[in-house]
Amino acid sequence: MEARETEGRHSQGAGRRRPVWQLIVMDILLTGVVLCIFATFHHVIPTIRRRTTAPIEPIATVAPPPTLMPEETPEPTIDPNDWHAKFAGHFTDEVVVTENSYSSPDISVTVEKIFTDEDDWEMTYYLADIYIADIECFKTCFSLRTTYQPAVELAGDYGAILAINGDFARNQGYGLLVRNGEIYLEDQTDNDICVLYYDGTMETYGADEYEAEEILQREVYQNWKFGPELLEPDGSPKEEFNTTWAIYNENPRTGLGYYEPGHYCFVVLDGRQPGYSKGAKMDGFAKIFADLGCVCAYNLDGGDSSIMVFNGAEVNQPSHGGRELGDMLIIGEPDWAPEPEEGETP
């Protein structure tokens, strides 16, 4: 009896077993679930993490728009021949006069007294720094009243703002002589000469470096023929001079310096006065112009003739009180000219 009951239960259990195809389907589904879980943890989640934490890389770089700069205004070009514009900072709209300066729309002059005591050799000289806007501000003059006149009187006759003695032209009846564009003599000379042209350039020539006829082919405005020239072509002081020993030795001196067209200087060096100024030899005088930066310089008459007049008065202390002069170099307003008596000639 018990044996039959047991066998019957086994028969009922066997009758409830699932079909094989269901088992296969269940295995496939189970395998798919496992694969999905694996794929989720192995591929999907890490990819999401990488996308979340990795920096964003640009696909392309876009250039920023160019910065717009304001248009640059070109510097105005100054005509080197327009001295009004070139030296505008030195001129004034109205005449301005001080103890040691004069300025106007066409002229700038500054006078400085300079003392040196190099190697116990006293030298006192007066330097006039000159800018002009018109070449006709730089004149020369001959005495009008008599053959020779006091310097202040002669300068005043021509309305000079600044004046220095010339090259003793009245006592030289030879050589090349041009004053204010007028030709008086056309001869060759053994002296060095200095020439100022209408364009404002100044040049010096050794006695064997020029022909008077060739010089006169150019537009000569002034020339001087006392000498000697003081500087080499490079602006350094000369060491040998075309002059006599008496002129080369210690003396009061007057000279003319050149920087560029429209810019010049006058130098008057006192001498023969121990304790104040002994004068200078020619090489010492040349060194003054070289140290000033001049590119050309020329020695004029000296000794007791070395005189500078500024604003109607002598500014230096001429040797032995100075002497009367027959000619001068002057700086004055371009529209001013003397009115000589009828029949008067230079």
C-alpha positions as CSV (number, residue, x, y, z in Angstrom):
1,M,0.0,0.0,0.0
2,E,2.7,2.5,0.9
3,A,4.7,1.5,-2.1
4,R,1.8,2.4,-4.4
5,E,1.4,5.8,-2.7
6,T,5.0,6.6,-3.2
7,E,5.0,5.6,-6.8
8,G,1.9,7.6,-7.3
9,R,3.5,10.8,-6.0
10,H,6.5,10.3,-8.3
11,S,4.2,9.8,-11.2
12,Q,2.4,13.1,-10.4
13,G,5.8,15.0,-10.1
14,A,7.0,13.7,-13.4
15,G,3.8,14.8,-15.0
16,R,4.4,18.5,-14.0
17,R,7.9,18.9,-15.6
18,R,8.2,21.9,-18.1
19,P,8.7,21.2,-21.8
20,V,12.2,21.5,-23.2
21,W,11.4,24.4,-25.4
22,Q,10.4,26.5,-22.4
23,L,13.6,25.7,-20.7
24,I,15.5,26.8,-23.8
25,V,13.6,30.0,-24.0
26,M,14.2,30.7,-20.3
27,D,17.9,30.0,-20.7
28,I,18.1,32.4,-23.7
29,L,16.2,35.1,-21.7
30,L,18.4,34.6,-18.7
31,T,21.5,34.8,-20.8
32,G,20.2,38.0,-22.4
33,V,19.6,39.6,-19.0
34,V,23.1,38.7,-17.9
35,L,24.6,40.2,-21.1
36,C,22.5,43.3,-20.7
37,I,23.7,43.7,-17.1
38,F,27.3,43.1,-18.2
39,A,27.0,45.6,-21.1
40,T,25.5,48.2,-18.8
41,F,28.3,48.1,-16.3
42,H,31.1,47.5,-18.8
43,H,30.2,49.9,-21.5
44,V,27.3,52.3,-20.8
45,I,28.1,53.5,-17.4
46,P,31.9,54.2,-18.1
47,T,31.0,56.0,-21.3
48,I,28.5,58.2,-19.4
49,R,31.2,58.9,-16.8
50,R,33.8,59.8,-19.4
51,R,31.4,62.1,-21.1
52,T,30.5,63.8,-17.8
53,T,34.1,64.3,-16.6
54,A,36.2,64.7,-19.7
55,P,36.9,68.4,-20.8
56,I,35.1,69.6,-23.8
57,E,37.5,69.9,-26.7
58,P,36.8,72.6,-29.3
59,I,36.1,71.4,-32.8
60,A,37.8,74.4,-34.4
61,T,39.5,77.7,-33.3
62,V,37.7,80.8,-34.4
63,A,40.1,83.8,-34.8
64,P,39.0,86.9,-32.8
65,P,37.9,89.9,-34.9
66,P,40.8,92.3,-35.6
67,T,41.2,95.2,-33.2
68,L,40.4,98.4,-35.0
69,M,43.3,100.8,-34.4
70,P,42.8,104.5,-34.9
71,E,44.3,105.7,-38.1
72,E,47.7,107.1,-37.6
73,T,48.2,110.7,-38.7
74,P,51.5,110.9,-40.6
75,E,54.1,113.4,-39.3
76,P,54.0,116.6,-41.3
77,T,57.0,116.9,-43.6
78,I,58.9,120.0,-43.0
79,D,60.6,121.6,-46.0
80,P,64.3,122.0,-45.1
81,N,64.3,125.3,-47.1
82,D,61.4,126.7,-45.0
83,W,63.4,128.1,-42.1
84,H,60.2,129.5,-40.5
85,A,58.9,126.0,-40.0
86,K,62.2,124.3,-39.4
87,F,63.2,126.6,-36.6
88,A,59.7,127.6,-35.5
89,G,60.5,126.9,-31.8
90,H,63.0,129.7,-31.8
91,F,60.9,132.5,-33.3
92,T,58.1,134.5,-31.6
93,D,55.0,136.1,-33.0
94,E,56.0,139.4,-31.6
95,V,59.4,141.0,-30.9
96,V,60.7,139.9,-27.5
97,V,63.8,141.4,-26.0
98,T,65.7,140.5,-22.9
99,E,69.1,141.4,-21.5
100,N,70.7,138.6,-23.5
101,S,68.2,137.6,-26.2
102,Y,66.1,138.9,-29.1
103,S,63.4,137.0,-30.9
104,S,60.8,137.9,-33.6
105,P,59.0,136.1,-36.4
106,D,62.2,136.0,-38.4
107,I,65.1,136.2,-35.9
108,S,66.4,134.5,-32.8
109,V,69.6,135.6,-31.1
110,T,70.9,134.6,-27.7
111,V,74.2,136.0,-26.4
112,E,76.2,134.2,-23.7
113,K,79.4,135.2,-21.9
114,I,81.8,132.3,-21.4
115,F,84.9,132.2,-19.3
116,T,87.5,129.4,-19.2
117,D,90.7,129.0,-17.3
118,E,92.3,126.0,-18.8
119,D,95.9,125.4,-17.9
120,D,95.8,128.8,-16.1
121,W,95.1,130.5,-19.4
122,E,92.2,132.9,-19.0
123,M,89.8,133.3,-22.0
124,T,86.6,135.2,-22.0
125,Y,84.5,135.1,-25.1
126,Y,81.0,136.0,-26.2
127,L,78.9,133.5,-28.1
128,A,75.9,134.6,-30.2
129,D,73.7,131.7,-31.2
130,I,71.7,132.8,-34.3
131,Y,68.6,131.5,-36.1
132,I,67.1,133.3,-39.1
133,A,64.0,132.6,-41.2
134,D,65.2,134.7,-44.2
135,I,68.8,134.9,-45.6
136,E,68.3,138.7,-45.9
137,C,68.4,138.9,-42.1
138,F,72.1,138.2,-42.4
139,K,73.6,141.4,-43.8
140,T,77.0,143.0,-44.2
141,C,77.5,146.8,-44.1
142,F,80.1,149.4,-44.9
143,S,80.5,152.6,-43.0
144,L,78.4,155.4,-44.5
145,R,79.3,158.6,-42.6
146,T,83.0,158.3,-42.8
147,T,85.5,155.7,-43.9
148,Y,85.6,154.3,-40.4
149,Q,83.0,154.6,-37.6
150,P,82.5,153.6,-34.0
151,A,81.0,150.1,-33.9
152,V,77.9,151.0,-32.1
153,E,77.2,153.9,-34.5
154,L,77.8,151.8,-37.6
155,A,75.6,149.0,-36.3
156,G,72.9,151.5,-35.4
157,D,72.9,153.0,-38.9
158,Y,71.8,149.7,-40.3
159,G,69.3,148.8,-37.6
160,A,71.5,145.9,-36.4
161,I,70.2,143.7,-33.6
162,L,73.5,142.0,-33.5
163,A,76.8,143.0,-35.1
164,I,80.5,142.0,-35.2
165,N,83.4,143.5,-36.9
166,G,84.1,142.2,-40.4
167,D,87.3,141.3,-42.3
168,F,88.8,144.8,-42.7
169,A,87.5,144.9,-46.3
170,R,88.0,148.6,-46.8
171,N,91.7,148.1,-46.4
172,Q,91.8,145.2,-49.0
173,G,91.7,146.3,-52.6
174,Y,92.1,142.8,-54.0
175,G,90.6,139.4,-53.9
176,L,87.0,138.2,-54.2
177,L,84.5,140.6,-52.6
178,V,80.7,140.1,-52.6
179,R,78.4,141.8,-50.1
180,N,74.6,141.4,-50.0
181,G,74.7,139.9,-53.4
182,E,76.7,142.8,-55.0
183,I,80.0,142.0,-56.6
184,Y,82.8,144.5,-55.8
185,L,85.9,142.5,-56.6
186,E,86.4,139.3,-58.7
187,D,90.1,138.6,-58.1
188,Q,91.9,135.5,-56.9
189,T,93.7,135.8,-53.5
190,D,96.2,133.9,-51.6
191,N,94.0,134.0,-48.5
192,D,91.4,131.4,-47.5
193,I,88.0,132.6,-48.2
194,C,84.5,132.1,-46.7
195,V,81.4,132.2,-48.9
196,L,77.7,132.4,-47.8
197,Y,75.3,131.4,-50.5
198,Y,71.7,132.6,-51.0
199,D,70.5,129.1,-50.0
200,G,72.0,129.6,-46.5
201,T,74.9,127.2,-46.9
202,M,78.4,128.4,-45.9
203,E,81.7,127.0,-47.2
204,T,85.3,127.8,-46.6
205,Y,88.0,127.3,-49.2
206,G,91.8,127.2,-49.0
207,A,93.7,129.5,-51.3
208,D,94.4,126.6,-53.7
209,E,90.9,125.1,-53.5
210,Y,88.8,127.5,-55.5
211,E,88.7,129.7,-58.6
212,A,87.0,133.0,-58.3
213,E,85.2,132.6,-61.6
214,E,83.7,129.3,-60.5
215,I,82.6,130.6,-57.2
216,L,80.7,133.5,-58.9
217,Q,78.8,131.0,-61.1
218,R,76.9,130.1,-58.0
219,E,74.5,132.3,-56.2
220,V,76.9,134.1,-53.8
221,Y,75.4,136.3,-51.2
222,Q,78.4,137.2,-49.0
223,N,82.0,136.4,-48.9
224,W,85.0,137.2,-46.6
225,K,88.7,137.1,-47.3
226,F,90.6,137.6,-44.1
227,G,90.9,134.1,-42.9
228,P,92.1,131.5,-42.2
229,E,89.5,128.7,-42.3
230,L,89.4,127.0,-38.9
231,L,87.9,123.5,-39.3
232,E,88.6,120.4,-41.4
233,P,85.8,119.0,-43.6
234,D,84.8,116.6,-40.7
235,G,84.3,119.5,-38.3
236,S,87.5,118.9,-36.3
237,P,89.9,121.8,-35.6
238,K,92.6,122.4,-38.1
239,E,96.2,122.0,-37.0
240,E,97.9,124.1,-39.7
241,F,96.6,127.5,-40.8
242,N,97.2,129.6,-43.9
243,T,98.2,132.8,-42.0
244,T,101.2,134.7,-40.6
245,W,102.7,134.1,-37.2
246,A,101.6,137.4,-35.9
247,I,97.9,136.5,-36.7
248,Y,98.3,132.9,-35.5
249,N,99.7,134.0,-32.1
250,E,97.7,135.0,-29.0
251,N,95.2,137.7,-30.0
252,P,91.7,138.9,-29.4
253,R,89.6,137.2,-32.1
254,T,86.4,137.4,-34.1
255,G,84.9,134.4,-36.0
256,L,81.9,133.1,-37.8
257,G,80.5,129.6,-37.3
258,Y,78.0,127.6,-39.4
259,Y,75.8,124.7,-38.3
260,E,73.3,124.4,-41.2
261,P,71.4,126.8,-43.5
262,G,69.6,129.3,-41.2
263,H,71.7,128.5,-38.1
264,Y,75.0,130.3,-37.4
265,C,77.0,131.7,-34.6
266,F,79.3,134.7,-33.9
267,V,82.2,134.4,-31.5
268,V,84.2,137.4,-30.2
269,L,87.1,136.5,-27.9
270,D,88.6,139.3,-25.8
271,G,92.4,139.4,-25.2
272,R,95.5,141.3,-24.1
273,Q,93.9,141.7,-20.7
274,P,95.6,139.5,-18.0
275,G,93.4,138.4,-15.3
276,Y,90.3,138.7,-17.5
277,S,91.2,137.3,-21.0
278,K,94.6,136.8,-22.6
279,G,93.2,135.9,-26.1
280,A,94.0,132.7,-28.0
281,K,96.2,131.2,-30.6
282,M,94.5,130.2,-33.8
283,D,94.4,126.5,-32.9
284,G,92.7,127.4,-29.6
285,F,90.1,129.5,-31.4
286,A,89.4,126.7,-33.9
287,K,88.8,124.3,-31.0
288,I,86.0,126.6,-29.7
289,F,84.1,126.2,-32.9
290,A,84.7,122.5,-33.1
291,D,83.5,122.1,-29.5
292,L,80.3,124.1,-30.4
293,G,79.6,121.5,-33.1
294,C,80.0,123.8,-36.1
295,V,80.7,122.1,-39.4
296,C,82.4,125.2,-40.8
297,A,84.1,128.2,-39.2
298,Y,86.2,131.2,-40.4
299,N,88.4,133.7,-38.7
300,L,87.7,137.4,-39.3
301,D,89.7,140.5,-38.4
302,G,90.9,140.5,-34.7
303,G,93.0,142.5,-32.3
304,D,91.5,145.8,-31.3
305,S,88.8,145.4,-34.0
306,S,87.2,142.4,-32.2
307,I,83.9,143.9,-31.1
308,M,80.3,142.6,-30.6
309,V,77.3,144.9,-30.5
310,F,74.0,143.7,-29.2
311,N,70.8,145.7,-28.8
312,G,72.7,149.0,-29.4
313,A,75.6,148.4,-26.9
314,E,79.0,146.8,-26.9
315,V,78.8,143.6,-24.9
316,N,82.5,142.6,-24.8
317,Q,85.6,144.4,-23.6
318,P,87.6,145.3,-26.7
319,S,91.4,145.5,-26.4
320,H,92.5,149.1,-25.8
321,G,88.9,150.2,-26.0
322,G,88.5,149.0,-29.6
323,R,88.9,150.8,-32.9
324,E,86.6,152.3,-35.4
325,L,85.4,149.9,-38.1
326,G,84.8,150.1,-41.9
327,D,82.6,147.1,-42.2
328,M,80.5,144.7,-40.0
329,L,78.5,141.5,-40.2
330,I,75.0,142.2,-38.9
331,I,71.8,140.4,-38.0
332,G,68.7,142.5,-38.5
333,E,65.1,142.4,-39.6
334,P,64.8,141.7,-43.4
335,D,62.7,144.7,-44.2
336,W,65.1,147.3,-42.6
337,A,67.6,149.2,-44.7
338,P,69.5,152.5,-44.2
339,E,68.8,155.6,-46.2
340,P,72.2,157.0,-47.1
341,E,72.7,160.6,-48.1
342,E,72.6,161.3,-51.8
343,G,75.9,160.4,-53.4
344,E,77.1,158.2,-50.6
345,T,78.6,154.9,-51.7
346,P,80.0,152.0,-49.6
